[in-house]
Amino acid sequence: MKTTYQVDERGYYGDFGGAYIPEMLYPNVEELRTRYLEIMKEESFQKEFKQLLKDYVGRPTPLYFAEGFSKKYNTKIYLKREDLCHTGAHKVNNTIGQILMAKKLGKTRVIAETGAGQHGVATATVCALMGIECVVYMGEIDIARQAPNVARMKMLGATVVPAKSGSRTLKDATNEAIRDWINNPVNTHYIIGSVVGPHPYPDMVARFQSVISEEVKIQLKEKEGRENPDYVVACVGGGSNAAGLFYHYLDNEDVGIIAVEAAGEGVLSGKSAATSALGKEGIIHGSKTLLMQTEDGQITEPYSISAGLDYPGVGPMHANLFRTGRGEFISVTDKDAMDAGLVLSKLEGIIPAIETAHALAIFETRKFKEDDVVVINLSGRGDKDLNTYIEHFNL
């Protein structure tokens, strides 16, 4: 039987995935699990989804040959320009899909969690578009370092609720959102922003984001005469932008998959979010995956300069890619990511999100052949991170 890296019918990617949830959440998750594929296949759903991606989000996003960047690193580097999506990142691909799903399920209220704020903005955006009440949970620390995105969410009519427990970042915001969902099971849909959480979320989010690799195949055929690059590269926190870029290449082992994690101040510094290097099997937010934890199973606080990558786990798809060796996992420090963001800005006139800058940083140490075609998911724009760039470089 041919190996597949896609989800199986039980909601597992190899050893990882499933739905480990409190009994009170079972009806919510089960309703979604039994109906998501059927709804996604409906002609009316697909028509509306594709129309909104085209006219509202601005898809297809360009596949851009980065000439200056390619020359510097002596290989052919293409950037999939998700930063040009409405709201400034790939997140909106998923929130458009999930708001349509929520409507089909008859939900009248939406909740979400956010770290960097991009998913919160994308959720608030589609709720405004559809006239649905929106509550976004965000860690207190992230609220402080992502002020422009908080302002956007409020302008779009969302209620932003600070998570004040634990590390007061993404993990804690997710905990608060899950509590809300337990208390409001009938009328509320939880739009999870990444390929994490109980099945069917990792698969559903990956399917909505798979429009990225679907477009890459068509665009690369036009530019290079072939659908398949030699490598696809993306940063991974929970991993939705990576899942979107990897999706149509998962089972094609001629295409190398490179996932880039945040090493923070160094993998072994105690201030890191490099889950593949530091994680052990565990359960977080409803799925079994690789998770940074202490000997007795307490979750370790993650750290990264980028608010979107400081998650202590990784989506089950990526845990399986790591465990099986199908994916090559590289960890990048804060400093190297920031430097790479500046390099791209100066060579291409594109200021990337700090999350994305982690993926760009690998070329300093990971060498490619001159004729290799490498596609990087430029998952977000750097507007939201300008304060961090200003502080870091004393601009």
N, C-alpha and C positions, 0 to 999 in steps of 0.2 A: 504494500500500500504506500502511495506517495506521501512523504512527510508534508504536513501542512502546519503553518504557523498561525493560522486563523483560529478563531474560537470554535470549540465543539458544541454539540447540542446541549451539554450540561452547563455551559458558560465558563469552560476552562480553556486556558492556553497551556497545554502540557500540565504541569503540576499547579498552575496558578489560576486564580479567578474565583468563580463560585459566588454565592450570596450568603454571607454570614451576618445575619441581621436579627435584631430583636423581634419577637413575635408580633409586637404592635406595628412593625413596618411591613410585615408580610403581605397584607392586602395591597398596599401601594405598589410594592416591587413586583408582585405576582401579576397585577393588572397590566403593568408595563411589559413584563416578560412575555405574557401570552399574546399581546396585541401589537408590539412594536414592529415586527417584520411584516405582518399583514397590513398595517397602516402604511408603512413605508412603500409597500408595493402597489398601493392604490394609485390608479392613473391620476386622479384629481390631486392627490398629495404630491406626487412627483412633478406634476405640471406647475403647481403653485410654488413648490420648493425651487425648481429650476428658474422660474420666472423671477422670483425674489433675488436669487443669487445673481442673476444677470442684471436686472434693472435697479436693485436696491444696494446690493453688496458691491457690484461692479466687476463681476467675473465674466470671462476668465481673467485671472491676474497674469501679468507678463512673466515669461521665462527669459531672464535678462543675462546675456553673456557679459560677465564682469571682466573687461579687457585688462584694466590696470591691475586688478587683484590677481588675475590669471598670470599676467606677466611676472608679477612679484614672486609668485610661488611656482612658476614654471609648469602649470597644468591648466586644463580647460575647466573653468569654474562658472557655473550658471547659478543665478539666484532666482528662486521662485518667490515672486514679489507679493507675499501675503500682507506686507506692510501697506500695500495700496488698497486693501479692502476697506470698505466703510467701517469706521471705528478704529482703524489702525492696526489690526492684527487678524490672524486666522480665526479667532474665537467666534466671530459672527456666523461662520459657516454652520457651526453646531447649534448656536442659539436660534437661528432661523428654523432649522430642522425641528428643534425641540419645542419651540413655541407653537408650531403647526401641529406637532404631536399632542401637546397639552390641549389645544382647541378640539382636536378629534376625540380626546378622552373626556371632554366636557369640563375641564378645570377652569376656575375663574381667578386663581391667584398663583403667582409664581415666586419661588424663593431660589436664591443662588448663594454660593460662596465665592470669594475672590481673593487673590493674593496681590498680584501686580495691579489689579483693578481692571485689566482689559476684559476679562470675562464678565465682571460686574457691569461694565459699560455696555458690552455687547448684549447682555441680558436686559438691562434697562432700556436699551434701544429697541429691541424687538417687542418688549412689553408696551412701550409707548406706541409703537407701530400698530399693535393689535388691541390697544386699549385694555390691557390686563394689569391688575395690581401687581407691584413688584417690590420685594424685600430682599436686600443684599446684605449678607454677613461678611464682615471684613475685620481682620485683626487690627487692634489699636495701633500697633507699630506700623503696619502697612498703610493705614489711613494717614499717618503722619508723613510717610515717605512717598506716597502716591497721591498727594493733594489734588493735582489737576483731574485725575480720574474720579476722585470722590465728588468733585464739583460737577463733573459731567453727569454722573449718575443722578445727583440731586436735580440738576436742570432737566433731566429726562423724566423726572417724576418718581424716581425710586426712593424708598426709605433705606438709608444705610445704617446698619446696626453694628456697633463696634463689639468685637470679641475681646473680652478683658481677662480671660483666663489663660493659664499656661504660658506659652511663648508669645501669645497675642499676635500670631501670624496665621498663615493659611490653614494649618492643621486645626487650629482652634476655631476658626471661622467655619470650617466644615463641620466640626462637632456641634456648633450652635445651629447650623442649618438643619442637621439631622434631627436635633431636638424639636425644632419648629415643625418639621414634617411629621414627626410622631404625634404632635399635638393637633395637627390640622390635616388628617389623612384624606378627607373626602374631597375638599375643594382645591387642594394645593398640589402643584407639580413642582418637583425639585429639579431645576436645570443644573446638572453637574457639569463643570466646565472642562473636565479632562477625562482621560481613559482610565478612571479610577472608580471605586465604589462597587456596589453589588451588581452582578449580572442582572439586567442586560446593559447597564450603562457603558462599560468599556467597549463593548461591541457596537452599541448604538452610536456613541460619540465618534468612534473610528469610522463608521460607515458615513456619517455626515461629513467628516473631514476628508474622506477618501477622494472627494472632488479634486483635491490638490494633486495627488498622483495620477488621477485620471487625465487631468489637463497636461501634466508633465509629459505623459506618453505621446500625446498628440503634438505638443509643442516641440519636443525633442526630435520627433520624426521630421518636422519641417526644417529644423535647424541643423540636425546632424545626420539625417537620413536613417535614424534608428530610434525605436521607442525606449530602449533601455540604456540608462547611463551605466558607467562602471561602478559608481558609488552614489548613494544618497546619504546626506548628512543633516542631522537636526539636533537641536538642544532638547534635553529631556528633564522635566520636573516630574509632573504626573505623566505627561507625554502625548498630549493630543495633537500638537503640530507635527510631531515625529510620526505618530500613527497615521496621520493623513498623507504624509510624504511616502512612508514605507508601504502603505496598504496594498497597492497593486504590484508591489515587488516582493512581498513577503515570501512567496513560494518560488521565486525565481532566483536560484542561488548563483546565477551569473552576475547578479547585482549585489555589490557589497553594501551592507547596512552599517552606518556609524552613528551611534547615539552618544551625545556629549552631555555630561553631567557637571554640576557645580561643585568644585573642590573647595570653594570658600577660601579660607586662609591656608589651605593645604589639607590633603585627604586625612592625614593623621593628626591634624592640629587641634581637634575637638571642636572646630568651627567649620563644618563642612556639610554638604548635602549630597555626597557621592554615594548614593544608595547601592550601586552595583559593587563597589569596593567594600562598603561597611555593613551592608544589610544582611540580615538572616531572614529565613521564612517566618512570616507572622501574619496577623490579620489586622488590617486598618480600614476603617470606613467601609466595612462590609465585604472586603475581598481578601483572599489569601495571596500574598505577594512577598517581595523582598522589602524589608523594613529595617530602618536603623533603630536598634533597641539595645537595652542593657542585658546583662546575663539573665536577669529574672523577668525579662520581657516588657520592661517599661520603655515607652517610646523615647528615643533620644531627640533632643531639640536640634533641628537642622539649622544651618546657617548658609546664606549666600548674599552677596551684594545685590543680586537680582531678586525682587520680591516674588517673581513667578517660578523660581526654581528651588526655593527653600522648603521643600516638602520632604518628610522623612521616609517616604516610600516611593514606589514607581508603579505605573500601571501594570496589570498582570501580563499584557501582551509583551511589554518590554522585559519584565522579569524572565519570561520564557525565552525571549531572544538572547538574553544574557546567559541563562542557564544552559541552553543548547549550543551556545557558541555561534548561532546564526548572526547575531549582532556583535559588532566590535564596540566596546564601551570605553570612552576616554573621559577623564576628569580634568577640568580646567579651573585654575584659580581665579579669584576676583581680579587680580592684577592683570593676568594674561587676557582675560575677557575684555577688560576696560581698554587695554592697549589695542586689541583687535578691533574694537568698535571705532577707535580713533583712526586706525589704518584704513578701514573701509570708507569712513567719512572723507578722508583726504584723497583717497585714490578713485572713489566712484561717485562722490557727492551724495552718498546715502548714509544717513545716521541711523544705525540699527538699534532696536531695543537691546538692553543689556543681556536679556535671555539669549537672543539670537547671537550676540557677540561671542558667547561661549562656543558656539558651533564654528564661528569664523576663526577662532584662536587655534584650532588644531593644526593649521597649515605650518605653523612655526616648527612643529616637531614631527608631525605625521606626513611623510613624503609620498607624493604620488608621481606616476609616470607622466611624461610630457603630453602624451596623447590620451590620457585618462579623461573621461568626461565625468565631472563631479557636480551633482546638483545639491545645493544647500537650500533648506527652507528658511527664507528670510521672514521669520514668523511675525515680526512686529516692528513698528517704527519707534525711534528713540525719543520722540517728543515727551513722553511720560517720564523719561529718565534724565531729562536735561539737568535737573538739580544735582543728581548723583554724579553725572559727568562733570558738572561745574566744580563740585566739591573735590572730586578725585584728582582732576587735572589743574585745579586752581585757575579756571578759565576766567 
